[in-house]
Amino acid sequence: MSEIPGRIEALRSAMRERGLTHYLVPSSDEHLNEYLPPWRLRRPWISGFTGSAGDVLVGLDGAWLFTDGRYHLQAEVELQATGVDLVKVGAPGHPTLAETLARLAPEAVAGFDPAVLSVGQAAALGRACAAAGATWKAVPGNLVDPLWTGRPAPPETPLLGVPLEDAGRSPAEKLAALREALQAAGAEALPLLRLDGIAWLLNRRSLEDIPFNPVFEAFAWIGPTDLHLFLHGPDRRLPPETRGDLPGLVLHDYGEWPAFLAGQGGVRVLLDASTATDGLRRALEEAGAVLVAGADPVEEAKALKNAAELEAMARANLRASAAKTRALAWLREQAAAGAAVTERSFQEHLEGLYRELEGFRGLSFQTISAAGAHGAIMHYGSADETPLRPGELFLIDSGVHCAGGTTDDTRTVRFGPPGPEAEEQRRAYTLVLRAHIACASAVFPDGAPGTALDVLCRGPMWRAGRDYDHGTGHGVGCFLNVHEGPFALSELARKPYAGHPLREGMVTSIEPGWYVPGWGGIRLENLYRIVLDHTDAGGRRWLAFEPLTFIPFEEELIDRSLLSPAEEAWLDAYQDRVRRELDGLVPAEVLETAAAS
């Protein structure tokens, strides 16, 4: 990574020209993406760190990456020889980015590109600078871009249409509902930056813009009767003959967005501080638009899956569950035969089975195939020829886009016969399973926040003095991003979505874990849809989780003496359900071996 120090020095030269002592290069881009298209990967280019979350602060005399516990081990490796120091957010003694800005010298001037921070993020970091007496300075035009030689170009290939039988509602129906929400909020227009929201609204997808995320780079503007769409190569991405289901469409080149915003004087525009950039806010204010604060109605509508979307999610997850169950059976066969298996060879075998699935449209994220100590790297994405050693744990986190839906599941297994750590492995696995059951078996009131379910899941682990440095669960899109808002099962301090109310029709993961550097990791993840459990005598609705993932839990790693009767009943019911759901999709002998209780 010898080129990184030179890039940072070039950035410092640009900072000095603008009177800056610090400059922020965040993880996000102009669309607040979590996973970015190749031409927006500014933070990886300037730092060498490739994780999906983490912000770099460059000073004239140092540079720092702030990232959470999912990426601490990965960052330690990737930042070597870069001149960028790791700040382990969440670890004792390590400050957050905001806390660091609040400790700047009063004469410091910290610059940022307002086009790549949300309104809420920019305001919060600005308050932190103000607390130190330092200056928080918006610098339009990203300072990294002019330095980036060989920057990739966006594709202009035609977009894919989602059949109405999978989408459940047409763009016209979605637009009508959104306009009603705008009217109720006292607004007449809604700008859209979030790519999954635009793809959902239009029933369009792309497999070429962002790896693993079937969205496309665009801006959209919903007016009272018109829909403005800004695309790279608009006539190629959306040829005239494919526009018939988009009423009121006005097509623009992607680069015309700033000029369009400048013409919105006097328009009442709904603006969500969590889904709009500070650059958008500034452009609309400069144009003289009237900003109406409120929640982006697209986020909620997208998360509340309709019947067709739920059917697509069930179909996709069942097929993916069968493929992964078959892959784990193959792994057991290889271990029994004494055959050599590596992280990469198992990943290739699993992904080969995925590609055989009817309706396969790609992986939903980079497969995590982590042997032994690599399992402690929560987002380990560097599967190589590391062998699976007898007696060690093996963690496999994977997902696909298939049959109109999206999947995400994780299992941890032991390769071969038990070794000297067998009892510790069983104790740890059983504890993670108990945490999973505590959440998955919950019945909770309609509208409960994700924080409540997060606490339920962590309870068994906290009682054992353990915790995990990631959320308990995240929303999942329908043939969309595998991480989706506006809710999460997480601690509020770590995920702003965690306070959002949970509703019937949402799809979430449940994925507690146990990680020990140098030893390995355990994560047990299923997807669930939120369903109505019952309505009580007072009319209050109570919700529950219905599984979408059907992959057996590893009986040989479960110490049933540690389970309560209720936990054991849940486990038995789930293992039985797996056998029924996979009957005919997976050989009977595989199910008998995998889910024997």
SVG drawing of the C-alpha trace seen along z (x, -y; Angstrom):
<svg xmlns="http://www.w3.org/2000/svg" viewBox="-61 -32 66 73">
<polyline fill="none" stroke="black" stroke-width="0.4" points="0.0,0.0 3.0,-2.3 0.8,-4.6 -1.4,-5.5 1.0,-7.9 1.5,-9.8 -2.2,-10.1 -2.7,-11.5 0.1,-14.1 -1.6,-15.2 -4.8,-15.6 -3.0,-17.7 -1.7,-20.0 -5.3,-20.6 -6.3,-21.2 -3.6,-23.8 -4.9,-25.7 -8.3,-26.0 -7.1,-26.8 -8.0,-23.5 -6.2,-21.7 -8.4,-18.6 -10.6,-17.0 -13.2,-14.3 -13.4,-11.5 -16.5,-9.5 -17.6,-6.0 -20.7,-7.3 -21.3,-9.0 -23.8,-11.4 -26.5,-8.8 -25.6,-7.8 -24.8,-4.3 -23.5,-1.8 -22.0,0.2 -20.6,-2.1 -20.2,-1.8 -16.5,-1.6 -16.4,-5.3 -17.4,-6.4 -14.9,-4.5 -13.1,-7.6 -12.3,-6.4 -10.8,-3.0 -8.7,-4.9 -7.3,-7.4 -6.8,-4.9 -6.5,-1.4 -9.3,-0.2 -12.0,1.7 -14.6,2.3 -18.2,1.0 -18.2,-1.3 -15.5,-3.7 -14.6,-7.4 -11.1,-8.8 -10.1,-12.1 -6.9,-13.6 -5.0,-16.2 -1.9,-18.1 0.1,-15.9 -1.8,-12.6 -4.6,-10.5 -7.1,-8.4 -9.7,-5.7 -12.7,-5.5 -14.5,-2.1 -16.6,0.1 -15.9,3.6 -16.9,5.5 -13.8,4.2 -11.1,3.8 -9.1,6.9 -9.6,6.2 -8.4,2.6 -5.3,3.6 -4.2,5.6 -5.2,3.2 -3.8,0.0 -0.3,1.4 2.3,-1.0 -0.4,-3.5 0.3,-6.2 -3.4,-5.9 -3.9,-5.1 -6.8,-2.9 -9.3,-4.3 -11.3,-1.3 -14.7,-2.9 -16.5,-1.2 -13.3,0.0 -12.2,-1.5 -10.1,-4.6 -11.0,-5.1 -13.0,-8.2 -15.7,-8.5 -15.2,-10.8 -17.5,-13.4 -15.5,-13.2 -12.3,-13.7 -13.7,-16.8 -14.8,-18.1 -11.1,-18.0 -9.7,-20.0 -7.7,-23.1 -9.8,-26.3 -7.8,-27.4 -8.6,-24.2 -10.6,-24.3 -12.2,-20.9 -13.5,-20.7 -16.1,-18.4 -18.0,-17.8 -21.7,-18.5 -22.8,-16.2 -21.7,-13.1 -23.0,-13.6 -26.6,-13.4 -28.2,-16.5 -28.2,-14.9 -24.5,-13.8 -23.3,-17.2 -25.2,-18.9 -23.9,-16.6 -20.3,-16.9 -20.7,-20.6 -21.9,-20.8 -18.8,-18.8 -16.5,-21.2 -18.3,-24.1 -17.8,-22.6 -14.1,-22.9 -14.3,-26.4 -13.1,-25.0 -14.5,-25.7 -16.7,-23.2 -16.4,-24.3 -18.4,-23.0 -16.2,-22.6 -18.3,-21.9 -16.6,-19.7 -14.9,-16.6 -11.2,-17.1 -10.4,-13.5 -11.9,-13.4 -9.3,-15.5 -6.5,-13.4 -8.0,-10.1 -6.4,-8.9 -7.9,-5.9 -11.3,-6.4 -13.9,-4.0 -16.9,-5.4 -20.5,-4.6 -22.3,-2.0 -25.0,-3.1 -26.5,0.4 -30.3,0.8 -32.1,1.3 -33.9,4.6 -37.6,4.6 -39.2,6.3 -42.3,8.3 -45.5,7.0 -46.1,10.5 -42.9,10.1 -43.2,6.3 -46.9,6.5 -47.5,2.9 -46.9,0.8 -44.9,-2.4 -48.1,-4.3 -49.7,-2.8 -46.6,-3.6 -46.5,-7.2 -50.1,-7.7 -49.6,-6.5 -46.5,-8.6 -48.2,-11.7 -50.9,-11.2 -48.2,-11.0 -46.7,-14.2 -50.1,-16.0 -50.6,-14.8 -47.2,-16.2 -48.0,-19.6 -45.4,-19.1 -45.7,-18.9 -42.4,-17.4 -40.0,-14.7 -36.4,-14.4 -34.9,-10.9 -31.2,-10.1 -31.3,-6.6 -30.7,-4.2 -32.7,-1.3 -35.7,-3.6 -35.5,-4.7 -35.1,-1.1 -38.1,0.0 -40.3,-2.9 -39.6,-2.3 -39.6,1.5 -36.2,1.4 -32.9,3.0 -29.3,3.2 -26.7,5.8 -23.8,3.7 -23.6,0.5 -22.8,1.7 -21.4,5.2 -24.0,7.4 -26.6,4.5 -29.1,4.6 -29.6,0.8 -28.4,-1.9 -27.1,-5.4 -29.8,-8.0 -31.6,-10.9 -35.4,-11.2 -37.9,-14.0 -41.6,-13.3 -43.8,-16.2 -47.6,-16.6 -48.0,-15.0 -44.5,-14.6 -41.6,-12.3 -38.1,-13.5 -35.4,-10.9 -31.7,-11.7 -29.5,-8.9 -26.1,-8.3 -26.9,-7.9 -30.7,-8.2 -31.8,-7.1 -29.6,-4.0 -30.5,-3.1 -34.2,-3.6 -35.0,-3.3 -38.3,-4.9 -40.0,-1.5 -39.5,-0.6 -41.1,-3.7 -44.8,-2.9 -45.4,-2.1 -43.8,-5.4 -46.6,-8.1 -45.4,-11.7 -41.8,-10.7 -39.3,-13.4 -35.9,-12.0 -32.6,-14.0 -28.9,-13.4 -27.4,-12.6 -25.3,-15.8 -28.4,-18.0 -29.4,-17.5 -27.8,-20.6 -29.4,-22.9 -32.8,-21.3 -32.6,-21.9 -31.7,-25.5 -35.1,-26.0 -37.2,-24.8 -37.8,-28.2 -41.0,-28.4 -41.7,-24.6 -42.7,-22.9 -40.2,-20.0 -40.3,-17.2 -36.8,-16.6 -35.7,-13.7 -32.6,-14.6 -31.5,-10.9 -32.0,-10.3 -31.1,-13.7 -27.6,-15.0 -26.4,-18.3 -25.6,-19.3 -29.2,-18.8 -30.4,-20.9 -28.1,-23.7 -29.0,-23.6 -32.7,-23.8 -32.3,-26.6 -30.2,-28.6 -32.9,-28.0 -35.6,-29.4 -37.5,-26.2 -39.6,-25.8 -38.3,-22.8 -40.8,-20.6 -39.2,-18.3 -40.5,-14.8 -39.9,-11.1 -39.1,-9.9 -42.3,-7.9 -40.4,-5.7 -38.3,-4.1 -41.3,-2.9 -43.3,-1.8 -40.3,0.2 -39.8,1.9 -43.5,3.0 -43.4,5.9 -46.7,6.6 -48.0,10.2 -46.1,10.6 -42.8,9.4 -43.2,11.7 -43.9,14.6 -40.8,13.8 -38.7,13.6 -40.0,16.9 -39.3,18.5 -35.8,17.2 -34.9,18.1 -36.2,21.6 -34.1,22.2 -31.0,20.7 -31.6,22.7 -31.6,25.9 -28.4,25.0 -26.6,24.2 -27.8,27.3 -26.5,29.4 -23.2,27.5 -22.8,28.2 -23.6,31.9 -20.9,32.0 -18.5,30.5 -19.3,33.2 -18.7,35.8 -15.3,34.3 -14.3,34.3 -15.4,37.9 -13.3,38.9 -10.3,37.0 -10.3,34.8 -8.7,31.4 -11.0,28.4 -10.0,24.7 -12.0,21.6 -11.9,20.9 -12.9,24.4 -15.9,24.4 -16.9,21.0 -16.6,22.1 -18.7,25.2 -21.4,23.2 -21.6,20.5 -21.7,23.2 -24.8,24.6 -26.3,21.1 -25.8,20.5 -27.8,23.6 -30.8,22.2 -33.8,21.3 -34.1,17.5 -30.5,16.9 -29.5,13.2 -26.3,13.0 -24.9,13.0 -26.3,10.4 -22.9,9.8 -19.4,11.2 -19.5,14.7 -17.8,14.9 -16.0,18.3 -13.9,18.1 -11.9,20.9 -10.6,21.0 -9.3,17.7 -10.6,15.9 -14.1,16.4 -13.4,13.6 -13.2,11.1 -16.8,10.3 -16.9,9.2 -14.0,11.4 -14.0,11.3 -10.6,12.7 -11.3,16.4 -8.1,18.0 -6.3,21.4 -6.4,21.5 -7.3,25.1 -10.1,26.2 -8.4,28.0 -10.1,30.9 -11.7,29.8 -11.8,26.1 -14.9,24.0 -15.9,22.7 -18.2,19.7 -20.2,19.3 -22.2,16.1 -23.8,15.9 -26.7,14.8 -28.2,14.5 -30.7,12.6 -33.0,15.3 -36.5,15.7 -37.5,12.1 -36.1,12.1 -33.0,11.6 -31.4,13.9 -28.8,13.6 -27.9,16.4 -25.0,17.6 -24.1,21.0 -21.1,22.1 -20.0,25.7 -17.1,27.8 -14.9,29.4 -14.3,33.1 -14.1,34.8 -14.1,32.9 -10.8,31.5 -9.4,30.3 -11.6,27.2 -14.8,29.2 -16.5,28.4 -15.7,24.7 -17.1,24.7 -20.3,26.3 -20.7,23.9 -20.2,20.9 -22.4,22.2 -25.2,23.0 -25.0,19.6 -25.3,17.9 -28.2,20.2 -29.9,19.3 -29.5,15.6 -31.0,16.3 -33.9,18.2 -34.6,15.4 -35.2,13.0 -36.7,15.3 -39.3,16.6 -40.4,13.2 -43.9,11.8 -43.9,8.0 -46.3,5.1 -46.9,3.6 -44.6,0.6 -42.0,1.8 -38.5,0.3 -35.7,2.4 -33.7,1.6 -36.2,3.7 -35.6,6.8 -31.8,6.2 -31.8,6.3 -33.8,9.5 -31.3,11.1 -28.2,9.9 -29.8,10.9 -28.4,14.5 -25.0,13.4 -24.8,10.5 -25.7,12.8 -22.7,14.9 -20.4,11.8 -20.4,11.8 -21.4,9.4 -21.0,8.9 -19.9,5.7 -22.5,5.6 -26.3,5.2 -28.7,8.0 -30.5,7.6 -31.1,5.5 -33.8,5.1 -33.5,6.9 -34.7,5.6 -36.7,7.6 -34.3,8.1 -32.7,5.1 -29.9,4.2 -29.2,6.9 -29.1,4.1 -32.2,2.0 -33.8,-0.6 -35.6,-2.3 -35.5,0.1 -32.8,2.3 -32.5,4.6 -29.6,2.8 -28.4,0.5 -29.6,-3.1 -26.1,-4.5 -24.7,-2.3 -27.5,-2.4 -29.9,-5.4 -32.5,-3.1 -32.8,-1.2 -35.5,-3.4 -37.8,-2.9 -41.1,-1.0 -41.4,2.6 -44.4,3.4 -46.1,6.4 -44.6,7.1 -41.0,6.1 -38.2,8.7 -35.2,8.7 -32.2,10.8 -31.5,12.1 -27.8,12.8 -26.1,12.8 -22.4,13.9 -19.4,14.8 -15.9,13.7 -12.5,14.3 -9.4,13.0 -7.0,15.8 -9.7,18.4 -12.5,17.9 -16.1,16.9 -19.7,18.1 -22.7,16.4 -26.1,17.9 -28.3,15.9 -31.8,16.5 -34.1,14.1 -37.6,13.6 -40.7,11.8 -42.7,10.0 -46.2,11.4 -49.3,10.7 -49.4,13.1 -52.7,12.0 -54.8,9.1 -55.6,8.8 -58.9,8.0 -58.0,4.3 -57.5,4.3 -53.7,4.1 -51.8,6.0 -48.9,8.3 -46.3,9.4 -43.9,12.3 -41.2,13.6 -41.9,16.2 -38.7,17.9 -37.8,17.5 -34.4,19.4 -34.5,23.2 -31.0,24.5 -30.5,27.0 -28.6,25.9 -25.6,28.1 -26.8,30.7 -23.3,31.8 -22.4,28.3 -25.5,27.9 -25.3,28.7 -29.0,29.4 -28.4,29.5 -27.9,25.7 -31.2,25.1 -34.4,24.3 -37.5,26.4 -38.9,23.5 -35.6,23.1 -35.5,26.8 -39.1,26.8 -38.3,23.9 -35.3,25.7 -37.1,29.0 -39.9,27.2 -37.5,25.4 -35.5,28.5 -38.7,30.3 -39.9,27.4 -36.6,27.5 -37.1,31.2 -40.6,30.4 -39.7,27.4 -36.7,29.0 -38.4,32.3 -37.9,33.0 -35.3,30.2 -32.6,31.9 -31.9,35.7 -33.6,37.3 -30.3,38.7 -28.8,35.2 -31.7,33.9 -31.6,36.9 -27.9,36.3 -28.0,32.5 -31.1,32.0 -31.1,35.1 -32.4,34.2"/>
</svg>
